[in-house]
Amino acid sequence: MMDKPDIVQVKVGHTVTAPTARPTKALQLKVDNNKSVIVYNHINSYILDALMKAVFAHDN
């Protein structure tokens, strides 16, 4: 029992932060001769869904 101390050191105010991830290009689509769309990582799924529907819209 003697090698288990009753007092434990606690450091308050020191937070460990994860490194911030820089956005990187995940996809680039050529839409027209002078137009392209660049998609970066960490895009929200609903935004990607709307983008894909707009880019790949076809006539019925």
Buried (B, 14 or more C-beta within 10 A) or exposed (E): EEEEEEEEEEEEEEEEEEEEEEEEEEEEEEEEEEEEEEBEEEBEEEEEEEBEEEEEEEEE
